[in-house]
Amino acid sequence: MLIGSQMLGMNTAVFVEKSPMACQTLKANFASPVVQGDISEVATLKQVHPLLGSGYLQMTGGFPCQGFSRQGDCLGMEDLRSHSLNAILSSAWFFQVDEVLLECVANVIHFRDAMTCIEQFAKNDNMNSHHLIFDLQDQWPARRNRFWCRLTRQGLPVVHIPRWPTSSRFCSLGSIMPLDAMWDKSAELNLAWHASELTMYMDPSYGADQRLLQSGDKAPTALHSWGHVNRPCPCGCRQALSMARLRDGGARGFGLISSRYGCYRHLHPEEGAMLCTVPPSYVFPLEPRAALTLLRQIAAPLQVLWMQAHALQSLQQHYWGQTCISPMRVIEHMQNYLVAHAFMRWITPTMYQPRQVTLHIEGADNAHSIRITSPTTVRELLHAERQLAGWGHYVIVMVNGQRLHPDVQLQPGILYEIRICTSKQVKPFPSMEPIWGGGLNHDGCLLGDRLLWTFMQFLVSSRNMETHAATPFALYPFSVDQLLQPAIHASVTASWRLRRTQETGDIYVICECHGHWILLRGIWTSPHQGLQWILYDGLRLDHALPWMYKVSRTLSKDLHCRFLGMRVGCSIPQLCTHTCSTIALAHMAQCLQLLDAVSPHEISELHNWLLTFQSEGSELFAGGPDNCQ
């Protein structure tokens, strides 16, 4: 219940969990201490007590539903797991809490022994008791009918929390999330139904449950056996259920068709979390199937939020005489947040189709469109615009005046406002005398063309592993004098154009100009159908500009692309001799979003490390113009 509670600003003093898997997940998400132990044991209570602190103290606990659920044996309090209810109430008395919030399956209301246990505790501990049953599906397209009970000290306001109204906004799965989301390959393979699962789920003798979720549906109740019906539960609570039991009680479970592989699969943990209203920021440091099992044990945060908003509203009114909490508005805010995340950040097959995205730069007269053919995030747009804006600027992307998170996927039909801002505190390049590199007089300190090419290929392959974007096009390092010969052999340029049809990303060229390695990057501009070139030069030598201008024009011509000009990019300053080759590689890594800011000291260390890979075969070496040139 902690997730919904913390959304209202409530602080958690300590968590108590018996399951190692649950403790691992809590530690991954919260800074509060986690005590792994049984709440019924005195040793656990002794660990918890010093951590409680002072102030208003509420204990929340969901007690096991197996003894009360229609899917279980319905043994009630005779089921040993149900004794957790006694342990929760006993520890509440031991800690002298101000309030207890209990949660369980709705069917517990029909078990007199459990209800008597709660009522007797309230009477003995001088507490008011109020219980409520309401279903998640009234506000969210997933069935989850739960029993809630709030026990409060005498003297505190008695609040009769109403059932929430039925929403007309989120009535179907298609209204809260796309059902064709694509996830990491390894996760989808882990979630794919095995042959035994497929056989069982398609056999009516194991129940006539809905197996495949559709856009217009509401999801069935997610059970603890989710993803592990015919195998041991990863939390260790049971072995695999027998075939006889599964035939008698039914094999519960449902899934989707994988957009990546076309097979039946269980829901991804993010999809399961969406059904249970668990925020996307919640991390599951577990394999996907185990995460699904754990999700079933989390009280739906949306329902918790409803209960806690009413409780906090009454306490504020009681102690402060006023409150600004509106439970219905809090619920709607969370719903909008969840839905926006799913539709704006999940990757779907349509994002691999060509589409137009509309951008408008603040202050410009007209908007313009760019063509994208793969999932593209706001972060990538920010990076591209920041490169164009140059040093000392940063970029903000907004929709309807609201700043977008960098992980949001760009969508067609939306006008993205781009605001280019000037940094108020900019680190300028240090003023200095020109620093000359090592020239060709210190071959042992210089990187050669063969080593440069090896690491250029490595950067390209690393980029391809990180993203589904178009493959960058890299040329083998060459000398400017070679490229600007009267004519390059036709077979060479033909091979470049053939490669270009397959490697359609940005163009990267590291070339030697007067004993100095420089990076050129060619960016394909869809609206103008041409190449815009950017020069990255650690020494910022003006005399290199006309040479590199000719190189970029020649390359555009050889690739049969329009030449849209060349500009100087924000470069890493070369403060050490011989390191221009390493700086060129660092510039390329930054353009590919594989490297963040790097210091001159790190460049020097990187250069020395690269030198250890130097081998025979290189013909071109450069380190920067020396004093004689």
C-alpha positions as CSV (number, residue, x, y, z in Angstrom):
1,M,0.0,0.0,0.0
2,L,3.0,2.2,0.2
3,I,3.0,3.3,-3.4
4,G,-0.5,5.0,-3.2
5,S,0.3,6.4,0.2
6,Q,3.6,8.0,-0.8
7,M,1.8,9.8,-3.7
8,L,0.0,11.8,-1.0
9,G,3.3,12.7,0.8
10,M,3.0,10.1,3.5
11,N,6.4,8.8,4.8
12,T,7.1,5.2,5.3
13,A,9.1,4.5,8.5
14,V,9.9,0.9,7.8
15,F,8.8,-2.1,5.6
16,V,8.4,-5.6,6.9
17,E,8.4,-8.4,4.4
18,K,9.0,-12.1,4.7
19,S,9.6,-12.8,1.0
20,P,13.3,-12.2,-0.1
21,M,11.9,-11.4,-3.6
22,A,9.7,-8.7,-2.2
23,C,12.5,-7.3,0.0
24,Q,14.8,-7.1,-3.0
25,T,12.1,-5.1,-4.9
26,L,11.4,-2.7,-2.0
27,K,15.1,-1.9,-1.6
28,A,15.3,-1.1,-5.3
29,N,12.5,1.4,-5.1
30,F,12.6,3.1,-1.7
31,A,15.1,4.6,0.7
32,S,13.2,3.5,3.9
33,P,14.7,0.6,5.8
34,V,13.4,-2.9,4.9
35,V,13.2,-5.6,7.6
36,Q,13.1,-9.1,6.2
37,G,11.2,-11.2,8.8
38,D,7.9,-12.6,10.1
39,I,5.8,-9.9,11.7
40,S,4.5,-12.6,14.1
41,E,7.9,-13.1,15.7
42,V,9.1,-11.0,18.6
43,A,12.6,-10.7,17.1
44,T,11.1,-8.9,14.1
45,L,9.1,-6.5,16.3
46,K,12.3,-5.6,18.2
47,Q,13.9,-4.7,14.9
48,V,11.0,-2.6,13.8
49,H,10.3,-0.7,17.0
50,P,13.3,1.7,17.1
51,L,12.6,2.7,13.5
52,L,9.1,4.0,14.0
53,G,9.9,7.5,15.3
54,S,7.2,9.9,16.5
55,G,4.1,11.4,15.1
56,Y,0.9,10.0,13.7
57,L,1.5,6.3,13.1
58,Q,-0.5,4.2,10.6
59,M,0.1,0.5,10.0
60,T,-0.9,-0.9,6.6
61,G,-1.1,-4.6,5.8
62,G,-2.6,-6.9,3.2
63,F,-3.2,-10.4,4.7
64,P,-3.1,-13.5,2.5
65,C,-6.2,-14.2,0.5
66,Q,-5.7,-17.9,-0.2
67,G,-7.9,-18.9,2.7
68,F,-10.8,-16.7,1.6
69,S,-10.5,-16.6,-2.2
70,R,-12.9,-18.6,-4.3
71,Q,-9.8,-19.7,-6.2
72,G,-8.4,-21.2,-2.9
73,D,-9.6,-23.9,-0.5
74,C,-11.8,-21.4,1.4
75,L,-10.6,-22.7,4.8
76,G,-10.8,-19.2,6.3
77,M,-8.8,-18.7,9.5
78,E,-8.1,-22.5,9.5
79,D,-5.6,-21.8,6.7
80,L,-2.3,-21.2,8.5
81,R,-1.5,-18.3,6.1
82,S,-4.6,-16.5,7.3
83,H,-3.0,-16.2,10.7
84,S,-1.1,-13.2,9.3
85,L,-4.2,-11.2,10.1
86,N,-3.7,-12.0,13.9
87,A,0.0,-11.1,13.6
88,I,-0.8,-7.7,11.9
89,L,-3.3,-6.8,14.6
90,S,-1.1,-8.0,17.4
91,S,1.8,-5.9,16.2
92,A,-0.5,-2.9,15.8
93,W,-1.3,-3.2,19.5
94,F,2.3,-3.7,20.4
95,F,3.3,-0.5,18.6
96,Q,0.3,1.4,19.8
97,V,-0.5,2.8,16.3
98,D,-3.1,5.5,15.7
99,E,-4.6,3.7,12.7
100,V,-4.6,0.4,10.9
101,L,-5.5,-0.1,7.2
102,L,-6.2,-3.7,6.1
103,E,-6.7,-5.1,2.6
104,C,-7.8,-8.5,1.4
105,V,-10.0,-10.3,-1.2
106,A,-13.7,-9.2,-1.2
107,N,-14.9,-12.7,-0.3
108,V,-13.4,-12.4,3.2
109,I,-16.5,-10.6,4.2
110,H,-18.3,-14.0,4.2
111,F,-15.9,-15.5,6.7
112,R,-17.3,-14.8,10.1
113,D,-14.2,-15.9,12.0
114,A,-12.0,-13.3,10.1
115,M,-14.6,-10.5,10.7
116,T,-14.9,-11.4,14.3
117,C,-11.1,-11.2,14.7
118,I,-11.1,-7.6,13.4
119,E,-14.2,-6.5,15.4
120,Q,-12.8,-8.0,18.6
121,F,-9.5,-6.3,18.1
122,A,-11.2,-2.9,17.5
123,K,-13.3,-3.4,20.7
124,N,-10.3,-4.4,22.9
125,D,-8.0,-1.7,21.6
126,N,-10.7,1.1,21.7
127,M,-10.8,1.7,18.0
128,N,-13.5,2.7,15.5
129,S,-13.9,0.2,12.6
130,H,-15.1,1.0,9.1
131,H,-14.9,-1.4,6.1
132,L,-15.6,-1.0,2.4
133,I,-15.7,-3.2,-0.7
134,F,-15.1,-1.6,-4.0
135,D,-13.9,-2.8,-7.4
136,L,-11.0,-1.4,-9.4
137,Q,-13.0,-1.9,-12.7
138,D,-15.3,0.9,-11.8
139,Q,-12.5,3.4,-12.5
140,W,-10.0,1.2,-14.5
141,P,-10.5,-1.6,-17.0
142,A,-9.2,-4.4,-14.7
143,R,-11.2,-6.4,-12.3
144,R,-10.0,-6.3,-8.7
145,N,-12.7,-6.4,-6.1
146,R,-11.2,-5.8,-2.7
147,F,-12.1,-5.6,1.0
148,W,-10.7,-2.6,2.9
149,C,-10.9,-2.0,6.6
150,R,-9.8,1.2,8.5
151,L,-9.4,1.1,12.2
152,T,-8.8,4.4,14.0
153,R,-8.2,5.5,17.6
154,Q,-11.2,6.8,19.6
155,G,-11.1,10.7,19.4
156,L,-10.1,10.8,15.8
157,P,-12.8,11.6,13.2
158,V,-14.9,8.7,12.0
159,V,-14.9,8.7,8.2
160,H,-17.3,6.6,6.2
161,I,-15.4,6.4,3.0
162,P,-17.8,6.0,0.0
163,R,-17.4,3.6,-2.9
164,W,-15.9,5.4,-5.8
165,P,-18.2,6.3,-8.8
166,T,-18.1,4.5,-12.1
167,S,-15.9,6.2,-14.7
168,S,-17.0,6.6,-18.3
169,R,-13.4,7.5,-19.4
170,F,-11.4,4.3,-18.9
171,C,-13.8,1.5,-19.7
172,S,-11.6,-0.6,-21.9
173,L,-8.0,-1.7,-22.2
174,G,-7.6,0.2,-25.4
175,S,-8.4,3.5,-23.6
176,I,-5.4,3.1,-21.2
177,M,-2.6,1.5,-23.2
178,P,-1.6,0.1,-26.6
179,L,-1.9,-3.7,-26.8
180,D,0.8,-4.1,-29.4
181,A,3.8,-2.7,-27.5
182,M,7.2,-4.1,-28.3
183,W,9.6,-5.0,-25.5
184,D,13.2,-6.1,-25.2
185,K,13.8,-9.3,-27.1
186,S,15.0,-11.3,-24.1
187,A,12.0,-10.2,-22.1
188,E,9.5,-11.2,-24.8
189,L,11.2,-14.6,-25.1
190,N,11.0,-15.1,-21.4
191,L,7.3,-14.2,-21.5
192,A,6.4,-16.4,-24.5
193,W,3.9,-19.2,-23.6
194,H,5.7,-22.5,-23.5
195,A,4.1,-25.4,-25.4
196,S,2.7,-26.9,-22.2
197,E,1.1,-23.5,-21.3
198,L,-0.4,-23.0,-24.8
199,T,-1.8,-26.6,-24.7
200,M,-3.4,-26.0,-21.3
201,Y,-4.8,-22.5,-22.0
202,M,-6.3,-23.7,-25.3
203,D,-8.0,-26.7,-23.6
204,P,-11.5,-26.0,-22.4
205,S,-11.2,-28.7,-19.7
206,Y,-8.9,-26.2,-17.9
207,G,-11.5,-23.5,-17.8
208,A,-13.3,-21.3,-20.3
209,D,-11.4,-18.1,-19.2
210,Q,-10.6,-15.4,-21.7
211,R,-7.1,-16.1,-22.8
212,L,-6.3,-13.2,-25.2
213,L,-6.9,-9.6,-24.2
214,Q,-8.7,-7.4,-26.7
215,S,-8.8,-3.6,-27.0
216,G,-12.5,-3.4,-25.9
217,D,-12.1,-5.7,-22.9
218,K,-11.6,-5.3,-19.2
219,A,-8.8,-7.5,-17.9
220,P,-9.7,-10.4,-15.6
221,T,-8.3,-10.3,-12.0
222,A,-4.6,-10.9,-12.0
223,L,-3.7,-13.8,-9.7
224,H,-0.5,-14.7,-7.8
225,S,-0.1,-17.6,-10.1
226,W,0.3,-15.2,-13.0
227,G,3.0,-16.7,-15.3
228,H,3.6,-19.8,-13.2
229,V,0.4,-21.9,-13.3
230,N,2.2,-25.1,-14.2
231,R,5.5,-24.4,-12.4
232,P,6.7,-23.7,-8.9
233,C,6.1,-20.1,-7.7
234,P,9.3,-18.1,-7.7
235,C,8.5,-16.6,-4.3
236,G,8.7,-20.1,-2.8
237,C,5.1,-20.3,-1.6
238,R,4.2,-23.5,-3.5
239,Q,5.3,-26.1,-5.9
240,A,3.7,-26.5,-9.4
241,L,-0.1,-27.0,-9.2
242,S,-1.2,-30.5,-10.1
243,M,-3.1,-31.1,-13.4
244,A,-6.0,-32.4,-11.4
245,R,-6.3,-29.2,-9.3
246,L,-6.0,-27.1,-12.5
247,R,-8.8,-29.0,-14.1
248,D,-11.0,-28.8,-11.0
249,G,-10.4,-25.1,-10.3
250,G,-9.3,-23.9,-13.7
251,A,-6.0,-22.7,-15.0
252,R,-6.1,-18.9,-14.7
253,G,-4.1,-16.7,-17.0
254,F,-4.3,-14.4,-20.0
255,G,-2.0,-12.8,-22.5
256,L,-1.4,-11.0,-25.7
257,I,0.0,-11.7,-29.2
258,S,3.6,-10.6,-29.4
259,S,4.1,-7.8,-32.0
260,R,7.7,-8.9,-32.2
261,Y,7.4,-12.6,-32.7
262,G,3.7,-13.2,-33.4
263,C,3.3,-15.8,-30.6
264,Y,1.2,-15.9,-27.4
265,R,2.9,-14.3,-24.5
266,H,2.2,-13.2,-20.9
267,L,2.0,-9.5,-20.3
268,H,5.2,-7.6,-19.8
269,P,5.8,-6.3,-16.2
270,E,5.1,-2.7,-17.4
271,E,1.8,-3.9,-19.0
272,G,0.9,-5.8,-15.8
273,A,1.8,-2.8,-13.7
274,M,-0.5,-0.7,-15.9
275,L,-3.4,-3.0,-15.2
276,C,-2.7,-2.9,-11.5
277,T,-2.1,0.9,-11.6
278,V,1.5,0.6,-10.4
279,P,3.4,3.7,-11.6
280,P,5.9,3.2,-14.4
281,S,8.7,4.5,-12.1
282,Y,8.4,1.3,-10.0
283,V,11.4,-1.0,-10.7
284,F,11.3,-4.8,-10.7
285,P,14.9,-6.2,-10.3
286,L,13.6,-9.6,-11.3
287,E,13.1,-11.6,-14.4
288,P,9.8,-10.8,-16.1
289,R,7.7,-13.7,-15.0
290,A,8.7,-13.3,-11.3
291,A,7.8,-9.6,-11.6
292,L,4.3,-10.6,-12.7
293,T,3.9,-12.9,-9.7
294,L,4.9,-10.0,-7.3
295,L,2.6,-7.6,-9.0
296,R,-0.4,-9.6,-7.8
297,Q,0.7,-9.1,-4.2
298,I,0.7,-5.3,-4.5
299,A,-2.5,-3.6,-3.5
300,A,-3.7,-1.5,-6.4
301,P,-2.2,2.0,-5.8
302,L,-5.3,3.6,-7.3
303,Q,-7.5,2.0,-4.7
304,V,-5.0,2.8,-1.9
305,L,-5.0,6.4,-3.1
306,W,-8.8,6.5,-2.8
307,M,-8.7,5.2,0.8
308,Q,-5.7,7.3,1.9
309,A,-7.0,10.5,0.3
310,H,-10.2,10.3,2.3
311,A,-8.2,9.5,5.5
312,L,-5.8,12.4,5.0
313,Q,-8.6,14.7,4.1
314,S,-10.4,14.0,7.3
315,L,-7.2,14.4,9.4
316,Q,-6.3,17.7,7.9
317,Q,-9.8,19.0,8.4
318,H,-9.7,17.7,12.0
319,Y,-6.3,19.2,13.0
320,W,-6.0,22.2,10.7
321,G,-9.6,23.1,10.1
322,Q,-9.1,23.0,6.3
323,T,-8.0,20.7,3.6
324,C,-7.1,21.0,-0.1
325,I,-7.3,17.3,-0.9
326,S,-10.0,16.2,-3.3
327,P,-10.0,12.4,-3.6
328,M,-11.6,12.4,-7.0
329,R,-9.1,14.9,-8.4
330,V,-6.2,12.9,-7.0
331,I,-7.6,9.7,-8.7
332,E,-8.0,11.5,-12.0
333,H,-4.5,12.9,-11.9
334,M,-3.0,9.5,-11.4
335,Q,-5.1,8.0,-14.2
336,N,-4.0,10.7,-16.6
337,Y,-0.4,10.1,-15.6
338,L,-0.5,6.4,-16.2
339,V,-2.3,6.7,-19.6
340,A,0.0,9.4,-20.8
341,H,3.1,7.3,-20.0
342,A,1.8,4.2,-21.9
343,F,0.8,6.1,-25.1
344,M,3.7,8.5,-25.1
345,R,6.6,6.2,-24.2
346,W,5.9,2.6,-25.2
347,I,7.2,1.5,-28.6
348,T,4.7,0.0,-31.1
349,P,5.1,-1.3,-34.6
350,T,3.7,1.9,-36.2
351,M,6.8,3.7,-35.0
352,Y,8.9,1.8,-37.5
353,Q,6.8,3.2,-40.4
354,P,7.7,6.4,-42.2
355,R,5.8,9.4,-40.6
356,Q,6.0,13.1,-40.4
357,V,6.7,15.0,-37.1
358,T,5.8,18.7,-37.0
359,L,8.2,21.1,-35.2
360,H,7.9,24.8,-34.6
361,I,10.9,26.8,-33.3
362,E,9.8,29.6,-31.0
363,G,10.0,32.9,-32.9
364,A,9.8,31.3,-36.4
365,D,7.0,32.2,-38.7
366,N,6.3,28.7,-39.9
367,A,6.4,25.1,-38.6
368,H,8.3,22.5,-40.5
369,S,8.1,18.7,-40.8
370,I,10.8,16.0,-40.4
371,R,10.5,12.5,-41.6
372,I,11.3,9.7,-39.2
373,T,11.3,6.0,-39.9
374,S,12.0,4.5,-36.4
375,P,11.2,5.1,-32.8
376,T,12.6,8.6,-32.0
377,T,12.6,10.2,-28.5
378,V,12.5,13.8,-27.4
379,R,16.0,13.1,-26.1
380,E,17.3,12.5,-29.6
381,L,15.5,15.7,-30.8
382,L,17.1,17.7,-28.0
383,H,20.5,16.3,-28.9
384,A,20.0,17.2,-32.6
385,E,18.7,20.7,-31.8
386,R,21.5,21.3,-29.3
387,Q,24.1,20.5,-31.9
388,L,22.5,23.0,-34.3
389,A,22.1,25.7,-31.6
390,G,25.8,25.5,-30.8
391,W,27.9,26.2,-27.6
392,G,26.2,28.1,-24.8
393,H,22.6,27.1,-25.6
394,Y,20.1,24.5,-24.4
395,V,16.8,23.3,-25.9
396,I,13.4,22.7,-24.4
397,V,10.7,20.7,-26.2
398,M,7.1,21.4,-25.2
399,V,3.5,20.4,-26.2
400,N,0.7,22.8,-25.3
401,G,3.1,24.7,-23.0
402,Q,4.1,21.6,-21.0
403,R,7.8,20.5,-21.1
404,L,8.2,16.9,-22.3
405,H,10.3,14.2,-20.6
406,P,13.3,13.1,-22.7
407,D,12.0,9.5,-23.0
408,V,8.7,10.6,-24.7
409,Q,8.4,9.1,-28.2
410,L,7.8,11.6,-31.0
411,Q,4.3,11.1,-32.6
412,P,2.7,12.4,-35.8
413,G,-0.2,14.8,-35.5
414,I,1.3,16.7,-32.6
415,L,2.9,20.2,-32.8
416,Y,6.2,20.2,-30.9
417,E,7.3,23.6,-29.7
418,I,11.1,24.1,-29.6
419,R,12.5,26.8,-27.4
420,I,16.2,27.6,-27.8
421,C,17.6,29.2,-24.6
422,T,20.9,30.8,-23.8
423,S,22.7,29.4,-20.8
424,K,23.2,32.0,-18.1
425,Q,26.4,30.2,-16.9
426,V,28.4,29.0,-19.8
427,K,31.9,27.5,-19.4
428,P,33.9,29.2,-22.2
429,F,36.8,27.6,-23.9
430,P,39.9,28.6,-22.0
431,S,41.8,31.5,-23.6
432,M,45.2,30.2,-24.6
433,E,47.9,30.4,-27.2
434,P,47.5,28.0,-30.1
435,I,48.6,24.5,-29.0
436,W,50.3,22.6,-31.7
437,G,50.1,18.9,-31.9
438,G,52.9,16.4,-32.5
439,G,52.9,16.6,-36.3
440,L,54.6,13.7,-38.0
441,N,57.8,13.9,-35.9
442,H,56.7,11.6,-33.1
443,D,55.2,8.5,-34.8
444,G,55.2,6.5,-31.6
445,C,52.6,8.8,-30.1
446,L,50.2,9.0,-33.1
447,L,47.2,6.8,-34.0
448,G,47.2,5.4,-37.5
449,D,44.3,5.1,-40.0
450,R,43.9,1.3,-39.4
451,L,43.4,1.7,-35.6
452,L,41.1,4.6,-36.2
453,W,39.0,2.5,-38.6
454,T,38.8,-0.4,-36.1
455,F,37.4,1.9,-33.4
456,M,35.1,3.7,-35.8
457,Q,33.5,0.4,-36.7
458,F,33.2,-0.5,-33.0
459,L,31.4,2.8,-32.3
460,V,28.9,2.1,-35.2
461,S,28.2,-1.5,-33.9
462,S,27.8,-0.2,-30.3
463,R,25.3,2.4,-31.6
464,N,23.3,-0.3,-33.5
465,M,23.1,-2.4,-30.3
466,E,21.7,0.6,-28.3
467,T,19.0,1.8,-30.7
468,H,16.9,0.8,-33.7
469,A,17.8,4.0,-35.5
470,A,19.4,3.9,-39.0
471,T,22.9,2.5,-39.2
472,P,25.6,5.2,-39.4
473,F,27.7,5.4,-42.6
474,A,31.4,5.6,-41.9
475,L,34.2,6.0,-44.4
476,Y,37.7,4.6,-43.9
477,P,40.1,7.4,-42.7
478,F,41.8,9.1,-45.6
479,S,44.0,12.1,-46.5
480,V,42.4,15.2,-47.8
481,D,44.9,15.3,-50.6
482,Q,43.8,11.9,-51.7
483,L,40.1,12.8,-51.8
484,L,40.7,16.1,-53.7
485,Q,42.6,14.5,-56.5
486,P,41.2,15.4,-60.0
487,A,39.0,12.3,-59.9
488,I,38.3,9.4,-57.5
489,H,37.9,6.1,-59.3
490,A,34.3,5.5,-60.3
491,S,34.3,2.1,-58.7
492,V,35.1,3.6,-55.3
493,T,32.3,6.1,-55.4
494,A,29.9,3.5,-56.7
495,S,30.7,1.3,-53.7
496,W,30.0,4.2,-51.4
497,R,26.6,4.8,-53.0
498,L,25.8,1.1,-52.7
499,R,26.6,1.1,-49.0
500,R,24.7,4.3,-48.5
501,T,21.5,2.5,-49.6
502,Q,21.9,0.2,-46.6
503,E,23.6,2.5,-44.0
504,T,21.2,5.4,-44.1
505,G,22.2,7.1,-40.8
506,D,24.5,10.1,-40.4
507,I,27.8,10.1,-42.3
508,Y,31.1,10.0,-40.3
509,V,34.5,10.8,-41.8
510,I,37.8,11.2,-40.0
511,C,40.3,12.6,-42.4
512,E,43.9,13.8,-42.2
513,C,44.5,17.4,-43.2
514,H,48.1,18.7,-43.0
515,G,49.2,16.3,-40.3
516,H,46.0,16.7,-38.3
517,W,43.0,14.4,-37.8
518,I,39.5,16.1,-38.1
519,L,36.0,14.7,-37.9
520,L,33.3,15.6,-40.4
521,R,29.7,14.6,-39.8
522,G,27.1,14.7,-42.5
523,I,23.4,14.9,-41.4
524,W,20.7,14.0,-43.8
525,T,18.0,16.7,-43.9
526,S,14.7,15.2,-45.2
527,P,12.9,18.4,-46.0
528,H,15.7,19.6,-48.3
529,Q,16.8,16.2,-49.4
530,G,20.5,16.9,-48.8
531,L,23.5,16.8,-46.4
532,Q,24.3,19.4,-43.8
533,W,27.9,19.0,-42.7
534,I,29.4,19.7,-39.3
535,L,33.2,20.1,-38.7
536,Y,34.7,19.0,-35.3
537,D,38.3,20.3,-34.9
538,G,40.0,20.2,-31.5
539,L,42.5,22.9,-32.5
540,R,39.9,25.1,-34.2
541,L,42.3,26.0,-37.0
542,D,40.8,28.5,-39.4
543,H,43.0,27.4,-42.3
544,A,41.4,24.0,-42.2
545,L,37.9,25.4,-43.1
546,P,38.4,25.8,-46.8
547,W,39.9,22.4,-47.2
548,M,37.1,20.7,-45.2
549,Y,34.5,22.7,-47.1
550,K,35.9,21.2,-50.4
551,V,35.9,17.7,-48.8
552,S,32.2,18.0,-47.7
553,R,31.2,19.3,-51.2
554,T,33.1,16.5,-52.9
555,L,31.6,13.8,-50.7
556,S,28.1,15.1,-51.2
557,K,28.6,15.0,-55.0
558,D,30.1,11.5,-54.9
559,L,27.1,10.3,-52.9
560,H,24.7,12.0,-55.3
561,C,23.3,14.2,-52.5
562,R,22.6,17.9,-52.3
563,F,25.2,19.9,-50.5
564,L,23.5,22.1,-47.8
565,G,26.5,23.8,-46.4
566,M,29.0,23.2,-43.6
567,R,29.3,24.8,-40.1
568,V,31.7,24.4,-37.2
569,G,30.4,22.3,-34.3
570,C,31.1,22.5,-30.6
571,S,34.4,20.8,-30.3
572,I,36.5,19.3,-27.5
573,P,39.6,21.5,-27.2
574,Q,42.9,19.8,-27.8
575,L,45.1,20.7,-24.9
576,C,47.6,17.9,-25.3
577,T,49.9,17.1,-28.2
578,H,49.3,14.1,-30.5
579,T,45.7,13.6,-29.3
580,C,43.7,14.9,-32.3
581,S,42.9,11.3,-33.4
582,T,41.5,10.5,-30.0
583,I,39.5,13.7,-30.0
584,A,38.0,12.8,-33.4
585,L,36.9,9.5,-32.1
586,A,35.4,11.1,-28.9
587,H,33.5,13.6,-31.1
588,M,32.1,10.7,-33.1
589,A,31.1,8.8,-29.9
590,Q,29.3,12.0,-28.6
591,C,27.4,12.4,-31.9
592,L,26.3,8.8,-31.6
593,Q,25.2,9.5,-28.0
594,L,27.7,6.9,-26.6
595,L,29.7,9.5,-24.6
596,D,28.9,12.5,-22.5
597,A,31.3,15.3,-21.6
598,V,35.0,14.4,-21.4
599,S,37.9,16.2,-19.8
600,P,41.3,16.9,-21.3
601,H,42.8,14.5,-18.7
602,E,40.4,11.8,-19.8
603,I,41.3,12.4,-23.4
604,S,45.0,12.0,-22.6
605,E,44.3,8.7,-20.7
606,L,42.1,7.4,-23.5
607,H,44.8,8.3,-26.1
608,N,47.4,6.3,-24.2
609,W,45.0,3.4,-23.9
610,L,44.3,3.4,-27.6
611,L,48.0,3.4,-28.4
612,T,48.2,0.0,-26.8
613,F,46.2,-1.4,-29.7
614,Q,48.4,0.1,-32.4
615,S,49.6,-2.6,-34.8
616,E,51.3,-2.7,-38.2
617,G,49.4,-1.9,-41.3
618,S,48.6,1.8,-40.9
619,E,49.9,4.2,-43.6
620,L,48.5,7.5,-42.3
621,F,49.6,9.1,-39.0
622,A,48.8,12.5,-37.6
623,G,48.8,14.4,-34.4
624,G,48.2,18.0,-35.3
625,P,50.4,20.7,-37.1
626,D,53.8,21.0,-35.5
627,N,55.8,24.2,-35.1
628,C,57.4,23.7,-38.5
629,Q,54.1,23.7,-40.4
